Amino acid sequence: MGADTTVRQGRLTTHVLDAARGTPAEGLCIDLYRIDGTARTLVKTVTTNADGRVDGPVLAGDELTAGVYELLFHAGDYLRGAGTSLPEPAFLDEIPLRFGIADAGAHYHVPLLLSPYSYSTYRGS
C-alpha cells in the first residue's frame, strides 16, 4: 500500500441564531483572537450574512494552528440594531467564547444561539 497523501484542510467556522426571533442573526460582528498566555491578539473581524453565517471559514488551511482562541460576539450591538430594547448596561453585550484547537487539520464549528438574556454554544460539525 502507498503512503496516505490525503491533505486535511482544517477550518474554523461559526454561525449565530437569534433564538428570541427564531431567525439567523444577520449583521453580527465577531472578532477572533489568538490567546498566548496573557497576550490576546486580534486575528480577524468578520460579520454574519443573511443566513447568520460568515462567508467562508473564519480561519482555514495554514491560517489555522493548534492553540487557544476566542470568538468575541458583539451581541449587544446586533440586538440593538435589530430593534431589541435592552437595559443599560445590557445583560449580554459582548460574549467571549474561549476554546482550544488541538488538531489544526480538523473542522471546528463554534455556533452561538443568542437571546437578550441567554446564550449557548457547542462544538458542532
N, C-alpha and C positions, 0 to 999 in steps of 0.2 A: 504494500500500500504506500502511496505517496504521502508527502507531508501535507498537513492541513493548511491551505493557503487562504482560508476564509478570512476576510478583513471585517472585523466587527467595528461598526461605527457607533460609538456611544453618543448619547444625546440627553439633554435636559429639556423637558417640556413642561408646560403648565396650562391650566385654564381656570377660569373663575365663573362660578354660577351665583347669581343673585337669588338666594333662597326666599327672600321676602316677596320678590316679584315673580319668581318662577321663570326667570329668563337668564340668558347669558349676560355677564357683566361687561358690556361694551365700553371701551374707553378708559379702562382702569390701568393706571400707571404702576409698573413694577420695576423695582431696582434689584439687580443681582449683585451681591457682594461675595468676595472671597475672604475667608477668615483664616488668618495665620497667627495663632496665639492670641494676642490682644489687638493685633492690627486688623482693620476692616477696610478692604479696598473695593471701591466700586468697579465692577467689570462691565456692566451694561445696563441700560434702561430700555424697557420695552413697554408697549401698550397693547391691551387686548383689542381684538377686532369684533365684528358683529356677532361672531359665534362664541365670544368670551375666551378665545384662544389667541396666542401670539402667532403672527405669520411666520411659521417655521420654528425650529428649535431655538431655545434661549441660548444654549451652547451645543456644539456638535463637533465630532471628529477630534482634531488636535486641540481645539479650544477647551475641551472637557478633560480635566485631570482629576485624579483622586484628591480628596481633601474635604474641607468643611466649607459650606456655602450658606448664604442667607438670601432668601427672597423677601423683599420688603414690599408688601402690597399697600398701596395708598388708598385704603378703603374709604376713609372719611371724605376725601376729595371726590371719589366716584359717587358715593351715596348722596352727597350734597348736590353734585351735578345732575343726579337722576331725580332730584326733587324731594329727597327724603329730609324731613325735618329732624335735625339732630340737636341735642343739648350741647352747650359749650362749657367745658370741653366734651367732645364726643366720647362715648364709652369706648368705641373702637375707632381709632383714627388711622394709625399705621400698624399693620400686622406683620411682624417679623417671623419668618419660618426658617429656623436654622436646621440644617441636615447635613449628613455626611455622604460622600460619594466614595465608595470603596473600590468599585470596578468601573474604570473610565471607559470600558468597552460596552457597558450595559446602558439600557434605557431607564432613566429616572424621570417619572412623571409625578409632579407635585401639584395637585389641584387644590383649589380653595372653594369651599361652599360658604357663602357670606350672607349675613344679615346685619342690621344695625347693632344687635346685642349679642351675637354669637358667630362663631366660625368653626369649621372643621376641615381637616386635611387628612391625607393618607398617601402612601406610595402606590401610585396607580401603574397601569401598563400602557 
